[in-house]
Amino acid sequence: MNKYLKRGLLLIVPGIGFNILGYAIKQNEWGPYGWAMILGTILFGAGFLFVFYSLVRKVEYKGLVEERAAEAEKKEQRKAERKALRRNRERKLQVNNMT
């Protein structure tokens, strides 16, 4: 669990709590309830954005790892091909020198 996911969850929980508090204040007619609902909505929205951002980062990281692995594999293939070409050249030179 990364820091953005933790922050997101820590903001979502009080956001839901403030929204529930706002609905309770409204239902029981205890007074102005808008402040609780506004604060709850802002906290919930910020928490949702943090959670979404953590998921985007995770997907992007996996993509980078896969891309780097593919590049490393291509590099190894090119290295092996160059090595094989050198061996072939050396063999041809040896054959030419023998004749």
N, CA, C and O atoms as a GROMACS GRO file, in nm:
protein
  396
    1MET      N    1   0.085  -0.116   0.000
    1MET     CA    2   0.000   0.000   0.000
    1MET      C    3   0.091   0.124   0.000
    1MET      O    4   0.167   0.145   0.094
    2ASN      N    5   0.081   0.205  -0.105
    2ASN     CA    6   0.168   0.322  -0.113
    2ASN      C    7   0.106   0.441  -0.041
    2ASN      O    8  -0.007   0.436   0.007
    3LYS      N    9   0.184   0.550  -0.035
    3LYS     CA   10   0.141   0.665   0.045
    3LYS      C   11   0.016   0.731  -0.011
    3LYS      O   12  -0.064   0.785   0.065
    4TYR      N   13  -0.002   0.729  -0.143
    4TYR     CA   14  -0.120   0.793  -0.202
    4TYR      C   15  -0.248   0.714  -0.171
    4TYR      O   16  -0.353   0.773  -0.149
    5LEU      N   17  -0.237   0.584  -0.170
    5LEU     CA   18  -0.353   0.501  -0.135
    5LEU      C   19  -0.390   0.521   0.012
    5LEU      O   20  -0.508   0.531   0.046
    6LYS      N   21  -0.289   0.526   0.098
    6LYS     CA   22  -0.315   0.550   0.241
    6LYS      C   23  -0.382   0.685   0.262
    6LYS      O   24  -0.481   0.696   0.334
    7ARG      N   25  -0.327   0.788   0.199
    7ARG     CA   26  -0.385   0.922   0.214
    7ARG      C   27  -0.528   0.926   0.160
    7ARG      O   28  -0.616   0.988   0.220
    8GLY      N   29  -0.548   0.860   0.049
    8GLY     CA   30  -0.682   0.857  -0.009
    8GLY      C   31  -0.783   0.793   0.083
    8GLY      O   32  -0.893   0.845   0.103
    9LEU      N   33  -0.746   0.678   0.138
    9LEU     CA   34  -0.838   0.610   0.230
    9LEU      C   35  -0.860   0.690   0.358
    9LEU      O   36  -0.970   0.691   0.414
   10LEU      N   37  -0.754   0.758   0.404
   10LEU     CA   38  -0.768   0.840   0.524
   10LEU      C   39  -0.853   0.965   0.499
   10LEU      O   40  -0.906   1.023   0.594
   11LEU      N   41  -0.867   1.006   0.376
   11LEU     CA   42  -0.955   1.119   0.344
   11LEU      C   43  -1.098   1.073   0.312
   11LEU      O   44  -1.194   1.144   0.340
   12ILE      N   45  -1.111   0.956   0.255
   12ILE     CA   46  -1.244   0.905   0.220
   12ILE      C   47  -1.327   0.876   0.345
   12ILE      O   48  -1.446   0.909   0.350
   13VAL      N   49  -1.265   0.816   0.444
   13VAL     CA   50  -1.339   0.778   0.566
   13VAL      C   51  -1.400   0.900   0.636
   13VAL      O   52  -1.519   0.898   0.664
   14PRO      N   53  -1.323   1.006   0.666
   14PRO     CA   54  -1.387   1.122   0.728
   14PRO      C   55  -1.485   1.192   0.633
   14PRO      O   56  -1.582   1.252   0.678
   15GLY      N   57  -1.458   1.184   0.503
   15GLY     CA   58  -1.552   1.242   0.407
   15GLY      C   59  -1.689   1.178   0.416
   15GLY      O   60  -1.791   1.246   0.418
   16ILE      N   61  -1.690   1.047   0.423
   16ILE     CA   62  -1.817   0.974   0.439
   16ILE      C   63  -1.879   1.009   0.574
   16ILE      O   64  -2.001   1.027   0.584
   17GLY      N   65  -1.795   1.017   0.677
   17GLY     CA   66  -1.845   1.050   0.810
   17GLY      C   67  -1.911   1.188   0.815
   17GLY      O   68  -2.017   1.203   0.875
   18PHE      N   69  -1.848   1.287   0.753
   18PHE     CA   70  -1.907   1.422   0.753
   18PHE      C   71  -2.036   1.426   0.671
   18PHE      O   72  -2.129   1.498   0.707
   19ASN      N   73  -2.041   1.350   0.563
   19ASN     CA   74  -2.166   1.346   0.486
   19ASN      C   75  -2.278   1.282   0.567
   19ASN      O   76  -2.392   1.329   0.565
   20ILE      N   77  -2.247   1.175   0.638
   20ILE     CA   78  -2.348   1.111   0.724
   20ILE      C   79  -2.391   1.208   0.834
   20ILE      O   80  -2.510   1.218   0.866
   21LEU      N   81  -2.294   1.279   0.892
   21LEU     CA   82  -2.327   1.378   0.994
   21LEU      C   83  -2.418   1.487   0.937
   21LEU      O   84  -2.513   1.529   1.002
   22GLY      N   85  -2.387   1.532   0.815
   22GLY     CA   86  -2.471   1.634   0.751
   22GLY      C   87  -2.614   1.585   0.730
   22GLY      O   88  -2.709   1.659   0.754
   23TYR      N   89  -2.628   1.461   0.685
   23TYR     CA   90  -2.763   1.406   0.668
   23TYR      C   91  -2.836   1.392   0.801
   23TYR      O   92  -2.956   1.416   0.809
   24ALA      N   93  -2.763   1.355   0.907
   24ALA     CA   94  -2.825   1.343   1.039
   24ALA      C   95  -2.871   1.479   1.090
   24ALA      O   96  -2.980   1.492   1.146
   25ILE      N   97  -2.787   1.581   1.071
   25ILE     CA   98  -2.825   1.716   1.113
   25ILE      C   99  -2.947   1.764   1.036
   25ILE      O  100  -3.038   1.824   1.093
   26LYS      N  101  -2.949   1.736   0.907
   26LYS     CA  102  -3.062   1.777   0.823
   26LYS      C  103  -3.190   1.705   0.865
   26LYS      O  104  -3.297   1.767   0.876
   27GLN      N  105  -3.179   1.576   0.887
   27GLN     CA  106  -3.298   1.495   0.919
   27GLN      C  107  -3.357   1.534   1.055
   27GLN      O  108  -3.479   1.538   1.071
   28ASN      N  109  -3.272   1.561   1.150
   28ASN     CA  110  -3.319   1.594   1.285
   28ASN      C  111  -3.342   1.744   1.304
   28ASN      O  112  -3.382   1.788   1.412
   29GLU      N  113  -3.315   1.821   1.201
   29GLU     CA  114  -3.333   1.966   1.203
   29GLU      C  115  -3.260   2.030   1.321
   29GLU      O  116  -3.319   2.107   1.397
   30TRP      N  117  -3.132   1.998   1.335
   30TRP     CA  118  -3.051   2.053   1.443
   30TRP      C  119  -2.988   2.187   1.407
   30TRP      O  120  -2.928   2.251   1.492
   31GLY      N  121  -3.002   2.228   1.285
   31GLY     CA  122  -2.944   2.356   1.244
   31GLY      C  123  -2.882   2.344   1.106
   31GLY      O  124  -2.916   2.254   1.028
   32PRO      N  125  -2.791   2.436   1.077
   32PRO     CA  126  -2.728   2.434   0.944
   32PRO      C  127  -2.643   2.308   0.924
   32PRO      O  128  -2.555   2.276   1.005
   33TYR      N  129  -2.671   2.239   0.819
   33TYR     CA  130  -2.604   2.112   0.791
   33TYR      C  131  -2.510   2.121   0.671
   33TYR      O  132  -2.434   2.028   0.644
   34GLY      N  133  -2.516   2.232   0.600
   34GLY     CA  134  -2.439   2.246   0.476
   34GLY      C  135  -2.289   2.235   0.496
   34GLY      O  136  -2.220   2.177   0.412
   35TRP      N  137  -2.238   2.290   0.605
   35TRP     CA  138  -2.094   2.288   0.628
   35TRP      C  139  -2.042   2.145   0.636
   35TRP      O  140  -1.935   2.113   0.582
   36ALA      N  141  -2.117   2.059   0.703
   36ALA     CA  142  -2.073   1.919   0.717
   36ALA      C  143  -2.076   1.847   0.583
   36ALA      O  144  -1.986   1.769   0.552
   37MET      N  145  -2.179   1.873   0.504
   37MET     CA  146  -2.190   1.805   0.374
   37MET      C  147  -2.085   1.857   0.276
   37MET      O  148  -2.029   1.780   0.198
   38ILE      N  149  -2.059   1.988   0.279
   38ILE     CA  150  -1.957   2.044   0.190
   38ILE      C  151  -1.820   1.988   0.226
   38ILE      O  152  -1.745   1.943   0.138
   39LEU      N  153  -1.787   1.990   0.354
   39LEU     CA  154  -1.658   1.937   0.398
   39LEU      C  155  -1.647   1.787   0.366
   39LEU      O  156  -1.541   1.741   0.322
   40GLY      N  157  -1.754   1.713   0.387
   40GLY     CA  158  -1.753   1.570   0.356
   40GLY      C  159  -1.732   1.544   0.209
   40GLY      O  160  -1.658   1.452   0.171
   41THR      N  161  -1.798   1.624   0.125
   41THR     CA  162  -1.783   1.606  -0.020
   41THR      C  163  -1.641   1.639  -0.065
   41THR      O  164  -1.585   1.569  -0.149
   42ILE      N  165  -1.584   1.746  -0.010
   42ILE     CA  166  -1.447   1.784  -0.047
   42ILE      C  167  -1.348   1.676  -0.003
   42ILE      O  168  -1.260   1.638  -0.080
   43LEU      N  169  -1.362   1.629   0.120
   43LEU     CA  170  -1.271   1.525   0.169
   43LEU      C  171  -1.285   1.396   0.088
   43LEU      O  172  -1.185   1.333   0.052
   44PHE      N  173  -1.408   1.357   0.060
   44PHE     CA  174  -1.431   1.235  -0.018
   44PHE      C  175  -1.372   1.250  -0.158
   44PHE      O  176  -1.308   1.157  -0.209
   45GLY      N  177  -1.394   1.365  -0.221
   45GLY     CA  178  -1.341   1.387  -0.356
   45GLY      C  179  -1.190   1.383  -0.359
   45GLY      O  180  -1.130   1.322  -0.448
   46ALA      N  181  -1.126   1.450  -0.261
   46ALA     CA  182  -0.980   1.448  -0.256
   46ALA      C  183  -0.929   1.305  -0.232
   46ALA      O  184  -0.831   1.263  -0.293
   47GLY      N  185  -0.995   1.233  -0.144
   47GLY     CA  186  -0.956   1.094  -0.118
   47GLY      C  187  -0.970   1.007  -0.242
   47GLY      O  188  -0.883   0.924  -0.270
   48PHE      N  189  -1.078   1.027  -0.314
   48PHE     CA  190  -1.099   0.951  -0.437
   48PHE      C  191  -0.988   0.981  -0.538
   48PHE      O  192  -0.937   0.890  -0.604
   49LEU      N  193  -0.951   1.109  -0.550
   49LEU     CA  194  -0.844   1.145  -0.643
   49LEU      C  195  -0.711   1.081  -0.603
   49LEU      O  196  -0.636   1.034  -0.689
   50PHE      N  197  -0.682   1.078  -0.474
   50PHE     CA  198  -0.558   1.014  -0.429
   50PHE      C  199  -0.558   0.865  -0.461
   50PHE      O  200  -0.458   0.811  -0.508
   51VAL      N  201  -0.669   0.798  -0.436
   51VAL     CA  202  -0.678   0.654  -0.464
   51VAL      C  203  -0.664   0.629  -0.614
   51VAL      O  204  -0.592   0.538  -0.656
   52PHE      N  205  -0.731   0.710  -0.695
   52PHE     CA  206  -0.723   0.696  -0.840
   52PHE      C  207  -0.580   0.719  -0.888
   52PHE      O  208  -0.530   0.645  -0.973
   53TYR      N  209  -0.514   0.821  -0.833
   53TYR     CA  210  -0.376   0.850  -0.871
   53TYR      C  211  -0.283   0.734  -0.834
   53TYR      O  212  -0.191   0.701  -0.909
   54SER      N  213  -0.306   0.672  -0.719
   54SER     CA  214  -0.222   0.558  -0.680
   54SER      C  215  -0.238   0.442  -0.778
   54SER      O  216  -0.141   0.374  -0.809
   55LEU      N  217  -0.361   0.420  -0.826
   55LEU     CA  218  -0.384   0.313  -0.924
   55LEU      C  219  -0.317   0.345  -1.057
   55LEU      O  220  -0.261   0.257  -1.121
   56VAL      N  221  -0.323   0.471  -1.099
   56VAL     CA  222  -0.259   0.512  -1.225
   56VAL      C  223  -0.108   0.493  -1.214
   56VAL      O  224  -0.045   0.443  -1.307
   57ARG      N  225  -0.051   0.532  -1.101
   57ARG     CA  226   0.094   0.514  -1.081
   57ARG      C  227   0.132   0.366  -1.087
   57ARG      O  228   0.235   0.331  -1.144
   58LYS      N  229   0.050   0.282  -1.028
   58LYS     CA  230   0.079   0.138  -1.026
   58LYS      C  231   0.080   0.081  -1.168
   58LYS      O  232   0.170   0.006  -1.204
   59VAL      N  233  -0.020   0.118  -1.246
   59VAL     CA  234  -0.029   0.069  -1.384
   59VAL      C  235   0.088   0.122  -1.466
   59VAL      O  236   0.148   0.048  -1.544
   60GLU      N  237   0.121   0.249  -1.448
   60GLU     CA  238   0.232   0.310  -1.522
   60GLU      C  239   0.364   0.243  -1.485
   60GLU      O  240   0.448   0.219  -1.572
   61TYR      N  241   0.383   0.212  -1.357
   61TYR     CA  242   0.505   0.146  -1.313
   61TYR      C  243   0.520   0.008  -1.376
   61TYR      O  244   0.628  -0.029  -1.422
   62LYS      N  245   0.410  -0.066  -1.378
   62LYS     CA  246   0.415  -0.200  -1.440
   62LYS      C  247   0.449  -0.190  -1.588
   62LYS      O  248   0.524  -0.273  -1.640
   63GLY      N  249   0.395  -0.090  -1.655
   63GLY     CA  250   0.425  -0.070  -1.796
   63GLY      C  251   0.572  -0.039  -1.818
   63GLY      O  252   0.634  -0.089  -1.912
   64LEU      N  253   0.630   0.045  -1.731
   64LEU     CA  254   0.772   0.078  -1.743
   64LEU      C  255   0.860  -0.044  -1.719
   64LEU      O  256   0.959  -0.064  -1.789
   65VAL      N  257   0.823  -0.126  -1.623
   65VAL     CA  258   0.901  -0.247  -1.594
   65VAL      C  259   0.898  -0.341  -1.714
   65VAL      O  260   1.001  -0.396  -1.753
   66GLU      N  261   0.780  -0.359  -1.773
   66GLU     CA  262   0.768  -0.446  -1.891
   66GLU      C  263   0.848  -0.390  -2.008
   66GLU      O  264   0.914  -0.465  -2.080
   67GLU      N  265   0.842  -0.259  -2.027
   67GLU     CA  266   0.916  -0.196  -2.137
   67GLU      C  267   1.066  -0.213  -2.118
   67GLU      O  268   1.138  -0.243  -2.214
   68ARG      N  269   1.114  -0.194  -1.997
   68ARG     CA  270   1.257  -0.210  -1.970
   68ARG      C  271   1.301  -0.354  -1.989
   68ARG      O  272   1.411  -0.380  -2.039
   69ALA      N  273   1.217  -0.448  -1.951
   69ALA     CA  274   1.251  -0.589  -1.969
   69ALA      C  275   1.260  -0.623  -2.118
   69ALA      O  276   1.349  -0.697  -2.159
   70ALA      N  277   1.168  -0.568  -2.197
   70ALA     CA  278   1.172  -0.593  -2.342
   70ALA      C  279   1.297  -0.532  -2.404
   70ALA      O  280   1.360  -0.593  -2.490
   71GLU      N  281   1.334  -0.411  -2.360
   71GLU     CA  282   1.455  -0.348  -2.411
   71GLU      C  283   1.580  -0.427  -2.374
   71GLU      O  284   1.671  -0.442  -2.456
   72ALA      N  285   1.585  -0.478  -2.252
   72ALA     CA  286   1.700  -0.558  -2.209
   72ALA      C  287   1.709  -0.687  -2.291
   72ALA      O  288   1.818  -0.731  -2.326
   73GLU      N  289   1.594  -0.747  -2.320
   73GLU     CA  290   1.593  -0.869  -2.401
   73GLU      C  291   1.644  -0.841  -2.542
   73GLU      O  292   1.721  -0.919  -2.597
   74LYS      N  293   1.600  -0.731  -2.601
   74LYS     CA  294   1.647  -0.694  -2.736
   74LYS      C  295   1.797  -0.668  -2.735
   74LYS      O  296   1.868  -0.706  -2.828
   75LYS      N  297   1.845  -0.603  -2.630
   75LYS     CA  298   1.987  -0.574  -2.619
   75LYS      C  299   2.068  -0.703  -2.612
   75LYS      O  300   2.173  -0.715  -2.676
   76GLU      N  301   2.020  -0.800  -2.535
   76GLU     CA  302   2.088  -0.929  -2.526
   76GLU      C  303   2.088  -1.001  -2.660
   76GLU      O  304   2.187  -1.063  -2.697
   77GLN      N  305   1.977  -0.994  -2.733
   77GLN     CA  306   1.970  -1.058  -2.865
   77GLN      C  307   2.070  -0.994  -2.961
   77GLN      O  308   2.139  -1.065  -3.035
   78ARG      N  309   2.078  -0.861  -2.961
   78ARG     CA  310   2.174  -0.793  -3.049
   78ARG      C  311   2.316  -0.830  -3.013
   78ARG      O  312   2.401  -0.850  -3.100
   79LYS      N  313   2.343  -0.839  -2.883
   79LYS     CA  314   2.476  -0.876  -2.837
   79LYS      C  315   2.512  -1.017  -2.884
   79LYS      O  316   2.624  -1.041  -2.929
   80ALA      N  317   2.418  -1.110  -2.874
   80ALA     CA  318   2.442  -1.248  -2.918
   80ALA      C  319   2.461  -1.253  -3.070
   80ALA      O  320   2.546  -1.328  -3.119
   81GLU      N  321   2.384  -1.173  -3.144
   81GLU     CA  322   2.400  -1.170  -3.290
   81GLU      C  323   2.537  -1.116  -3.328
   81GLU      O  324   2.602  -1.171  -3.418
   82ARG      N  325   2.582  -1.009  -3.262
   82ARG     CA  326   2.715  -0.954  -3.291
   82ARG      C  327   2.825  -1.055  -3.260
   82ARG      O  328   2.923  -1.067  -3.334
   83LYS      N  329   2.808  -1.127  -3.151
   83LYS     CA  330   2.906  -1.228  -3.113
   83LYS      C  331   2.913  -1.339  -3.219
   83LYS      O  332   3.021  -1.385  -3.254
   84ALA      N  333   2.797  -1.381  -3.268
   84ALA     CA  334   2.792  -1.485  -3.371
   84ALA      C  335   2.856  -1.434  -3.500
   84ALA      O  336   2.927  -1.510  -3.567
   85LEU      N  337   2.833  -1.309  -3.536
   85LEU     CA  338   2.894  -1.253  -3.657
   85LEU      C  339   3.046  -1.248  -3.644
   85LEU      O  340   3.118  -1.278  -3.739
   86ARG      N  341   3.096  -1.211  -3.527
   86ARG     CA  342   3.241  -1.208  -3.505
   86ARG      C  343   3.302  -1.347  -3.521
   86ARG      O  344   3.407  -1.364  -3.583
   87ARG      N  345   3.234  -1.447  -3.464
   87ARG     CA  346   3.284  -1.584  -3.476
   87ARG      C  347   3.289  -1.627  -3.622
   87ARG      O  348   3.387  -1.688  -3.666
   88ASN      N  349   3.184  -1.595  -3.697
   88ASN     CA  350   3.182  -1.632  -3.839
   88ASN      C  351   3.295  -1.564  -3.915
   88ASN      O  352   3.360  -1.627  -3.998
   89ARG      N  353   3.319  -1.436  -3.887
   89ARG     CA  354   3.429  -1.365  -3.955
   89ARG      C  355   3.564  -1.428  -3.921
   89ARG      O  356   3.648  -1.447  -4.009
   90GLU      N  357   3.582  -1.460  -3.793
   90GLU     CA  358   3.709  -1.521  -3.752
   90GLU      C  359   3.729  -1.656  -3.821
   90GLU      O  360   3.840  -1.687  -3.862
   91ARG      N  361   3.624  -1.735  -3.833
   91ARG     CA  362   3.634  -1.865  -3.900
   91ARG      C  363   3.668  -1.848  -4.047
   91ARG      O  364   3.750  -1.921  -4.102
   92LYS      N  365   3.604  -1.750  -4.110
   92LYS     CA  366   3.633  -1.726  -4.252
   92LYS      C  367   3.777  -1.682  -4.271
   92LYS      O  368   3.843  -1.723  -4.366
   93LEU      N  369   3.826  -1.597  -4.179
   93LEU     CA  370   3.966  -1.553  -4.189
   93LEU      C  371   4.061  -1.670  -4.169
   93LEU      O  372   4.163  -1.680  -4.238
   94GLN      N  373   4.028  -1.759  -4.077
   94GLN     CA  374   4.113  -1.876  -4.054
   94GLN      C  375   4.115  -1.966  -4.176
   94GLN      O  376   4.220  -2.018  -4.213
   95VAL      N  377   3.998  -1.985  -4.238
   95VAL     CA  378   3.990  -2.069  -4.358
   95VAL      C  379   4.069  -2.005  -4.471
   95VAL      O  380   4.141  -2.074  -4.543
   96ASN      N  381   4.057  -1.874  -4.487
   96ASN     CA  382   4.130  -1.803  -4.592
   96ASN      C  383   4.281  -1.807  -4.568
   96ASN      O  384   4.358  -1.817  -4.663
   97ASN      N  385   4.323  -1.800  -4.444
   97ASN     CA  386   4.465  -1.805  -4.412
   97ASN      C  387   4.523  -1.944  -4.435
   97ASN      O  388   4.642  -1.956  -4.465
   98MET      N  389   4.443  -2.047  -4.421
   98MET     CA  390   4.490  -2.184  -4.441
   98MET      C  391   4.512  -2.213  -4.589
   98MET      O  392   4.599  -2.293  -4.626
   99THR      N  393   4.435  -2.148  -4.673
   99THR     CA  394   4.448  -2.177  -4.816
   99THR      C  395   4.553  -2.098  -4.884
   99THR      O  396   4.574  -2.114  -5.004
   0.00000   0.00000   0.00000
